[in-house]
């Protein structure tokens, strides 16, 4: 079994929750920019914890979100 690392968790989160982040980016910056999306995610969110099933992350206001890994 492959062990999930912090970087793998980030890649999974960015790929699987892409539409969620695009909507937030548009709401916060007024634009949807696929090129700048990676930087937007890394600057505004932090992974709090993760395992093989779920990634818990928060924004700069400490609002917590859970993403089930599919």
C-alpha positions as CSV (number, residue, x, y, z in Angstrom):
1,X,0.0,0.0,0.0
2,X,1.3,3.5,-0.9
3,X,1.6,5.8,2.1
4,X,-0.1,9.1,1.6
5,X,2.4,12.0,2.0
6,X,1.7,15.7,2.6
7,X,2.6,16.5,-1.0
8,X,0.5,13.7,-2.4
9,X,-2.4,14.9,-0.3
10,X,-2.0,18.4,-1.8
11,X,-2.0,17.0,-5.4
12,X,-5.1,14.9,-4.7
13,X,-6.9,17.9,-3.1
14,X,-6.0,20.3,-6.0
15,X,-7.1,17.8,-8.6
16,X,-10.3,16.5,-6.9
17,X,-11.5,19.8,-5.5
18,X,-10.6,21.9,-8.5
19,X,-14.1,23.3,-9.1
20,X,-14.5,24.2,-5.5
21,X,-11.2,26.2,-5.5
22,X,-12.0,27.8,-8.9
23,X,-15.3,29.1,-7.4
24,X,-13.6,30.5,-4.3
25,X,-10.9,32.0,-6.5
26,X,-13.5,33.8,-8.6
27,X,-15.4,35.0,-5.5
28,X,-12.2,36.3,-3.8
29,X,-10.3,37.7,-6.8
30,X,-13.1,38.4,-9.3
31,X,-11.5,36.0,-11.9
32,X,-11.1,32.3,-12.6
33,X,-7.5,31.7,-13.6
34,X,-6.4,28.1,-14.1
35,X,-2.7,29.2,-14.4
36,X,-2.8,30.9,-11.0
37,X,-5.0,28.4,-9.3
38,X,-2.1,26.4,-7.7
39,X,-0.6,29.5,-6.1
40,X,-4.1,30.7,-5.0
41,X,-4.7,27.3,-3.2
42,X,-1.3,27.1,-1.6
43,X,-1.4,30.8,-0.4
44,X,-5.0,30.6,1.0
45,X,-5.3,27.1,2.4
46,X,-3.5,24.7,4.7
47,X,-3.9,21.0,5.1
48,X,-4.6,20.3,8.8
49,X,-4.6,16.5,8.7
50,X,-5.1,13.7,6.2
51,X,-5.3,9.9,5.9
52,X,-6.2,7.5,3.1
53,X,-9.8,8.5,3.2
54,X,-10.1,12.2,4.0
55,X,-8.2,15.4,3.8
56,X,-9.0,18.1,6.3
57,X,-7.9,21.6,5.3
58,X,-8.6,25.2,6.4
59,X,-8.5,28.7,5.0
60,X,-6.9,31.8,6.4
61,X,-9.9,32.4,8.7
62,X,-9.6,28.9,10.1
63,X,-12.8,27.7,8.4
64,X,-12.3,23.9,8.2
65,X,-13.3,21.8,5.3
66,X,-13.2,18.0,4.7
67,X,-12.6,16.4,1.4
68,X,-13.3,12.7,1.0
69,X,-10.7,11.1,-1.3
70,X,-12.3,9.3,-4.2
